[in-house]
């Protein structure tokens, strides 16, 4: 029974990691977009 509970805890850890990764990925994409806009502004000058 303990092994079963431990395996469920592992699933929760994986879910938490994947949620954190998705948030990180979204923030990274936003950062890249801001970087592109910034470089476009510099290119115009």
mmCIF file of the N, C-alpha and C atoms, coordinates in Angstrom:
data_MODEL
# 
_entry.id   MODEL 
# 
loop_
_atom_site.group_PDB 
_atom_site.id 
_atom_site.type_symbol 
_atom_site.label_atom_id 
_atom_site.label_alt_id 
_atom_site.label_comp_id 
_atom_site.label_asym_id 
_atom_site.label_entity_id 
_atom_site.label_seq_id 
_atom_site.pdbx_PDB_ins_code 
_atom_site.Cartn_x 
_atom_site.Cartn_y 
_atom_site.Cartn_z 
_atom_site.occupancy 
_atom_site.B_iso_or_equiv 
_atom_site.pdbx_formal_charge 
_atom_site.auth_seq_id 
_atom_site.auth_comp_id 
_atom_site.auth_asym_id 
_atom_site.auth_atom_id 
_atom_site.pdbx_PDB_model_num 
ATOM 1   N N  . UNK A 1 1  ? 0.833  -1.206 0.000   1.00 0.00 ? 1  UNK A N  1 
ATOM 2   C CA . UNK A 1 1  ? 0.000  0.000  0.000   1.00 0.00 ? 1  UNK A CA 1 
ATOM 3   C C  . UNK A 1 1  ? 0.873  1.265  0.000   1.00 0.00 ? 1  UNK A C  1 
ATOM 4   N N  . UNK A 1 2  ? 1.952  1.247  0.778   1.00 0.00 ? 2  UNK A N  1 
ATOM 5   C CA . UNK A 1 2  ? 2.834  2.414  0.818   1.00 0.00 ? 2  UNK A CA 1 
ATOM 6   C C  . UNK A 1 2  ? 3.439  2.719  -0.551  1.00 0.00 ? 2  UNK A C  1 
ATOM 7   N N  . UNK A 1 3  ? 3.809  1.678  -1.290  1.00 0.00 ? 3  UNK A N  1 
ATOM 8   C CA . UNK A 1 3  ? 4.365  1.887  -2.632  1.00 0.00 ? 3  UNK A CA 1 
ATOM 9   C C  . UNK A 1 3  ? 3.351  2.576  -3.538  1.00 0.00 ? 3  UNK A C  1 
ATOM 10  N N  . UNK A 1 4  ? 2.090  2.193  -3.390  1.00 0.00 ? 4  UNK A N  1 
ATOM 11  C CA . UNK A 1 4  ? 1.029  2.811  -4.191  1.00 0.00 ? 4  UNK A CA 1 
ATOM 12  C C  . UNK A 1 4  ? 0.915  4.299  -3.865  1.00 0.00 ? 4  UNK A C  1 
ATOM 13  N N  . UNK A 1 5  ? 0.941  4.625  -2.568  1.00 0.00 ? 5  UNK A N  1 
ATOM 14  C CA . UNK A 1 5  ? 0.853  6.026  -2.142  1.00 0.00 ? 5  UNK A CA 1 
ATOM 15  C C  . UNK A 1 5  ? 2.079  6.802  -2.636  1.00 0.00 ? 5  UNK A C  1 
ATOM 16  N N  . UNK A 1 6  ? 3.265  6.187  -2.540  1.00 0.00 ? 6  UNK A N  1 
ATOM 17  C CA . UNK A 1 6  ? 4.487  6.841  -3.036  1.00 0.00 ? 6  UNK A CA 1 
ATOM 18  C C  . UNK A 1 6  ? 4.389  7.110  -4.531  1.00 0.00 ? 6  UNK A C  1 
ATOM 19  N N  . UNK A 1 7  ? 3.820  6.169  -5.277  1.00 0.00 ? 7  UNK A N  1 
ATOM 20  C CA . UNK A 1 7  ? 3.695  6.374  -6.721  1.00 0.00 ? 7  UNK A CA 1 
ATOM 21  C C  . UNK A 1 7  ? 2.733  7.525  -7.025  1.00 0.00 ? 7  UNK A C  1 
ATOM 22  N N  . UNK A 1 8  ? 1.695  7.687  -6.209  1.00 0.00 ? 8  UNK A N  1 
ATOM 23  C CA . UNK A 1 8  ? 0.778  8.821  -6.385  1.00 0.00 ? 8  UNK A CA 1 
ATOM 24  C C  . UNK A 1 8  ? 1.502  10.135 -6.096  1.00 0.00 ? 8  UNK A C  1 
ATOM 25  N N  . UNK A 1 9  ? 2.338  10.154 -5.069  1.00 0.00 ? 9  UNK A N  1 
ATOM 26  C CA . UNK A 1 9  ? 3.117  11.356 -4.770  1.00 0.00 ? 9  UNK A CA 1 
ATOM 27  C C  . UNK A 1 9  ? 4.025  11.708 -5.942  1.00 0.00 ? 9  UNK A C  1 
ATOM 28  N N  . UNK A 1 10 ? 4.596  10.694 -6.579  1.00 0.00 ? 10 UNK A N  1 
ATOM 29  C CA . UNK A 1 10 ? 5.431  10.926 -7.748  1.00 0.00 ? 10 UNK A CA 1 
ATOM 30  C C  . UNK A 1 10 ? 4.653  11.583 -8.873  1.00 0.00 ? 10 UNK A C  1 
ATOM 31  N N  . UNK A 1 11 ? 3.407  11.140 -9.070  1.00 0.00 ? 11 UNK A N  1 
ATOM 32  C CA . UNK A 1 11 ? 2.557  11.735 -10.109 1.00 0.00 ? 11 UNK A CA 1 
ATOM 33  C C  . UNK A 1 11 ? 2.311  13.205 -9.796  1.00 0.00 ? 11 UNK A C  1 
ATOM 34  N N  . UNK A 1 12 ? 2.027  13.513 -8.534  1.00 0.00 ? 12 UNK A N  1 
ATOM 35  C CA . UNK A 1 12 ? 1.812  14.907 -8.147  1.00 0.00 ? 12 UNK A CA 1 
ATOM 36  C C  . UNK A 1 12 ? 3.051  15.752 -8.415  1.00 0.00 ? 12 UNK A C  1 
ATOM 37  N N  . UNK A 1 13 ? 4.228  15.203 -8.097  1.00 0.00 ? 13 UNK A N  1 
ATOM 38  C CA . UNK A 1 13 ? 5.471  15.935 -8.352  1.00 0.00 ? 13 UNK A CA 1 
ATOM 39  C C  . UNK A 1 13 ? 5.628  16.218 -9.841  1.00 0.00 ? 13 UNK A C  1 
ATOM 40  N N  . UNK A 1 14 ? 5.321  15.241 -10.672 1.00 0.00 ? 14 UNK A N  1 
ATOM 41  C CA . UNK A 1 14 ? 5.446  15.416 -12.121 1.00 0.00 ? 14 UNK A CA 1 
ATOM 42  C C  . UNK A 1 14 ? 4.460  16.482 -12.610 1.00 0.00 ? 14 UNK A C  1 
ATOM 43  N N  . UNK A 1 15 ? 3.230  16.462 -12.085 1.00 0.00 ? 15 UNK A N  1 
ATOM 44  C CA . UNK A 1 15 ? 2.247  17.484 -12.456 1.00 0.00 ? 15 UNK A CA 1 
ATOM 45  C C  . UNK A 1 15 ? 2.749  18.868 -12.074 1.00 0.00 ? 15 UNK A C  1 
ATOM 46  N N  . UNK A 1 16 ? 3.286  18.998 -10.858 1.00 0.00 ? 16 UNK A N  1 
ATOM 47  C CA . UNK A 1 16 ? 3.801  20.285 -10.390 1.00 0.00 ? 16 UNK A CA 1 
ATOM 48  C C  . UNK A 1 16 ? 4.934  20.764 -11.283 1.00 0.00 ? 16 UNK A C  1 
ATOM 49  N N  . UNK A 1 17 ? 5.839  19.851 -11.620 1.00 0.00 ? 17 UNK A N  1 
ATOM 50  C CA . UNK A 1 17 ? 6.969  20.208 -12.490 1.00 0.00 ? 17 UNK A CA 1 
ATOM 51  C C  . UNK A 1 17 ? 6.462  20.648 -13.862 1.00 0.00 ? 17 UNK A C  1 
ATOM 52  N N  . UNK A 1 18 ? 5.484  19.925 -14.427 1.00 0.00 ? 18 UNK A N  1 
ATOM 53  C CA . UNK A 1 18 ? 5.000  20.275 -15.763 1.00 0.00 ? 18 UNK A CA 1 
ATOM 54  C C  . UNK A 1 18 ? 4.267  21.610 -15.748 1.00 0.00 ? 18 UNK A C  1 
ATOM 55  N N  . UNK A 1 19 ? 3.531  21.903 -14.665 1.00 0.00 ? 19 UNK A N  1 
ATOM 56  C CA . UNK A 1 19 ? 2.855  23.202 -14.560 1.00 0.00 ? 19 UNK A CA 1 
ATOM 57  C C  . UNK A 1 19 ? 3.894  24.311 -14.467 1.00 0.00 ? 19 UNK A C  1 
ATOM 58  N N  . UNK A 1 20 ? 4.914  24.115 -13.621 1.00 0.00 ? 20 UNK A N  1 
ATOM 59  C CA . UNK A 1 20 ? 5.973  25.123 -13.500 1.00 0.00 ? 20 UNK A CA 1 
ATOM 60  C C  . UNK A 1 20 ? 6.675  25.312 -14.833 1.00 0.00 ? 20 UNK A C  1 
ATOM 61  N N  . UNK A 1 21 ? 6.896  24.212 -15.570 1.00 0.00 ? 21 UNK A N  1 
ATOM 62  C CA . UNK A 1 21 ? 7.558  24.308 -16.868 1.00 0.00 ? 21 UNK A CA 1 
ATOM 63  C C  . UNK A 1 21 ? 6.705  25.099 -17.850 1.00 0.00 ? 21 UNK A C  1 
ATOM 64  N N  . UNK A 1 22 ? 5.382  24.845 -17.854 1.00 0.00 ? 22 UNK A N  1 
ATOM 65  C CA . UNK A 1 22 ? 4.496  25.581 -18.767 1.00 0.00 ? 22 UNK A CA 1 
ATOM 66  C C  . UNK A 1 22 ? 4.523  27.064 -18.465 1.00 0.00 ? 22 UNK A C  1 
ATOM 67  N N  . UNK A 1 23 ? 4.494  27.429 -17.180 1.00 0.00 ? 23 UNK A N  1 
ATOM 68  C CA . UNK A 1 23 ? 4.558  28.843 -16.797 1.00 0.00 ? 23 UNK A CA 1 
ATOM 69  C C  . UNK A 1 23 ? 5.884  29.441 -17.251 1.00 0.00 ? 23 UNK A C  1 
ATOM 70  N N  . UNK A 1 24 ? 6.980  28.702 -17.027 1.00 0.00 ? 24 UNK A N  1 
ATOM 71  C CA . UNK A 1 24 ? 8.305  29.168 -17.439 1.00 0.00 ? 24 UNK A CA 1 
ATOM 72  C C  . UNK A 1 24 ? 8.359  29.356 -18.950 1.00 0.00 ? 24 UNK A C  1 
ATOM 73  N N  . UNK A 1 25 ? 7.799  28.388 -19.689 1.00 0.00 ? 25 UNK A N  1 
ATOM 74  C CA . UNK A 1 25 ? 7.809  28.449 -21.147 1.00 0.00 ? 25 UNK A CA 1 
ATOM 75  C C  . UNK A 1 25 ? 7.036  29.673 -21.633 1.00 0.00 ? 25 UNK A C  1 
ATOM 76  N N  . UNK A 1 26 ? 5.886  29.951 -21.016 1.00 0.00 ? 26 UNK A N  1 
ATOM 77  C CA . UNK A 1 26 ? 5.068  31.110 -21.388 1.00 0.00 ? 26 UNK A CA 1 
ATOM 78  C C  . UNK A 1 26 ? 5.833  32.405 -21.119 1.00 0.00 ? 26 UNK A C  1 
ATOM 79  N N  . UNK A 1 27 ? 6.463  32.498 -19.941 1.00 0.00 ? 27 UNK A N  1 
ATOM 80  C CA . UNK A 1 27 ? 7.233  33.695 -19.613 1.00 0.00 ? 27 UNK A CA 1 
ATOM 81  C C  . UNK A 1 27 ? 8.412  33.859 -20.563 1.00 0.00 ? 27 UNK A C  1 
ATOM 82  N N  . UNK A 1 28 ? 9.045  32.749 -20.932 1.00 0.00 ? 28 UNK A N  1 
ATOM 83  C CA . UNK A 1 28 ? 10.177 32.800 -21.859 1.00 0.00 ? 28 UNK A CA 1 
ATOM 84  C C  . UNK A 1 28 ? 9.724  33.317 -23.224 1.00 0.00 ? 28 UNK A C  1 
ATOM 85  N N  . UNK A 1 29 ? 8.570  32.839 -23.712 1.00 0.00 ? 29 UNK A N  1 
ATOM 86  C CA . UNK A 1 29 ? 8.041  33.305 -25.000 1.00 0.00 ? 29 UNK A CA 1 
ATOM 87  C C  . UNK A 1 29 ? 7.744  34.795 -24.949 1.00 0.00 ? 29 UNK A C  1 
ATOM 88  N N  . UNK A 1 30 ? 7.141  35.274 -23.828 1.00 0.00 ? 30 UNK A N  1 
ATOM 89  C CA . UNK A 1 30 ? 6.856  36.700 -23.687 1.00 0.00 ? 30 UNK A CA 1 
ATOM 90  C C  . UNK A 1 30 ? 8.156  37.499 -23.687 1.00 0.00 ? 30 UNK A C  1 
ATOM 91  N N  . UNK A 1 31 ? 9.175  36.984 -22.995 1.00 0.00 ? 31 UNK A N  1 
ATOM 92  C CA . UNK A 1 31 ? 10.472 37.654 -22.936 1.00 0.00 ? 31 UNK A CA 1 
ATOM 93  C C  . UNK A 1 31 ? 11.088 37.750 -24.326 1.00 0.00 ? 31 UNK A C  1 
ATOM 94  N N  . UNK A 1 32 ? 10.982 36.682 -25.110 1.00 0.00 ? 32 UNK A N  1 
ATOM 95  C CA . UNK A 1 32 ? 11.519 36.667 -26.474 1.00 0.00 ? 32 UNK A CA 1 
ATOM 96  C C  . UNK A 1 32 ? 10.774 37.687 -27.339 1.00 0.00 ? 32 UNK A C  1 
ATOM 97  N N  . UNK A 1 33 ? 9.445  37.760 -27.192 1.00 0.00 ? 33 UNK A N  1 
ATOM 98  C CA . UNK A 1 33 ? 8.661  38.738 -27.963 1.00 0.00 ? 33 UNK A CA 1 
ATOM 99  C C  . UNK A 1 33 ? 9.107  40.157 -27.632 1.00 0.00 ? 33 UNK A C  1 
ATOM 100 N N  . UNK A 1 34 ? 9.287  40.447 -26.335 1.00 0.00 ? 34 UNK A N  1 
ATOM 101 C CA . UNK A 1 34 ? 9.740  41.778 -25.920 1.00 0.00 ? 34 UNK A CA 1 
ATOM 102 C C  . UNK A 1 34 ? 11.121 42.054 -26.510 1.00 0.00 ? 34 UNK A C  1 
ATOM 103 N N  . UNK A 1 35 ? 11.989 41.054 -26.489 1.00 0.00 ? 35 UNK A N  1 
ATOM 104 C CA . UNK A 1 35 ? 13.327 41.192 -27.067 1.00 0.00 ? 35 UNK A CA 1 
ATOM 105 C C  . UNK A 1 35 ? 13.272 41.503 -28.550 1.00 0.00 ? 35 UNK A C  1 
ATOM 106 N N  . UNK A 1 36 ? 12.366 40.841 -29.284 1.00 0.00 ? 36 UNK A N  1 
ATOM 107 C CA . UNK A 1 36 ? 12.217 41.096 -30.723 1.00 0.00 ? 36 UNK A CA 1 
ATOM 108 C C  . UNK A 1 36 ? 11.754 42.527 -30.963 1.00 0.00 ? 36 UNK A C  1 
ATOM 109 N N  . UNK A 1 37 ? 10.747 42.981 -30.187 1.00 0.00 ? 37 UNK A N  1 
ATOM 110 C CA . UNK A 1 37 ? 10.252 44.349 -30.344 1.00 0.00 ? 37 UNK A CA 1 
ATOM 111 C C  . UNK A 1 37 ? 11.367 45.343 -30.047 1.00 0.00 ? 37 UNK A C  1 
ATOM 112 N N  . UNK A 1 38 ? 12.132 45.077 -28.996 1.00 0.00 ? 38 UNK A N  1 
ATOM 113 C CA . UNK A 1 38 ? 13.229 45.959 -28.609 1.00 0.00 ? 38 UNK A CA 1 
ATOM 114 C C  . UNK A 1 38 ? 14.274 46.034 -29.718 1.00 0.00 ? 38 UNK A C  1 
ATOM 115 N N  . UNK A 1 39 ? 14.637 44.888 -30.292 1.00 0.00 ? 39 UNK A N  1 
ATOM 116 C CA . UNK A 1 39 ? 15.651 44.889 -31.351 1.00 0.00 ? 39 UNK A CA 1 
ATOM 117 C C  . UNK A 1 39 ? 15.112 45.579 -32.606 1.00 0.00 ? 39 UNK A C  1 
ATOM 118 N N  . UNK A 1 40 ? 13.810 45.457 -32.878 1.00 0.00 ? 40 UNK A N  1 
ATOM 119 C CA . UNK A 1 40 ? 13.216 46.170 -34.019 1.00 0.00 ? 40 UNK A CA 1 
ATOM 120 C C  . UNK A 1 40 ? 13.318 47.676 -33.815 1.00 0.00 ? 40 UNK A C  1 
ATOM 121 N N  . UNK A 1 41 ? 13.060 48.146 -32.590 1.00 0.00 ? 41 UNK A N  1 
ATOM 122 C CA . UNK A 1 41 ? 13.155 49.574 -32.288 1.00 0.00 ? 41 UNK A CA 1 
ATOM 123 C C  . UNK A 1 41 ? 14.586 50.069 -32.498 1.00 0.00 ? 41 UNK A C  1 
ATOM 124 N N  . UNK A 1 42 ? 15.558 49.312 -32.029 1.00 0.00 ? 42 UNK A N  1 
ATOM 125 C CA . UNK A 1 42 ? 16.966 49.703 -32.189 1.00 0.00 ? 42 UNK A CA 1 
ATOM 126 C C  . UNK A 1 42 ? 17.331 49.728 -33.672 1.00 0.00 ? 42 UNK A C  1 
ATOM 127 N N  . UNK A 1 43 ? 16.829 48.764 -34.434 1.00 0.00 ? 43 UNK A N  1 
ATOM 128 C CA . UNK A 1 43 ? 17.132 48.686 -35.864 1.00 0.00 ? 43 UNK A CA 1 
ATOM 129 C C  . UNK A 1 43 ? 16.604 49.919 -36.598 1.00 0.00 ? 43 UNK A C  1 
ATOM 130 N N  . UNK A 1 44 ? 15.443 50.442 -36.178 1.00 0.00 ? 44 UNK A N  1 
ATOM 131 C CA . UNK A 1 44 ? 14.849 51.623 -36.817 1.00 0.00 ? 44 UNK A CA 1 
ATOM 132 C C  . UNK A 1 44 ? 15.696 52.866 -36.585 1.00 0.00 ? 44 UNK A C  1 
ATOM 133 N N  . UNK A 1 45 ? 16.353 52.942 -35.428 1.00 0.00 ? 45 UNK A N  1 
ATOM 134 C CA . UNK A 1 45 ? 17.108 54.154 -35.051 1.00 0.00 ? 45 UNK A CA 1 
ATOM 135 C C  . UNK A 1 45 ? 18.360 54.317 -35.862 1.00 0.00 ? 45 UNK A C  1 
# 
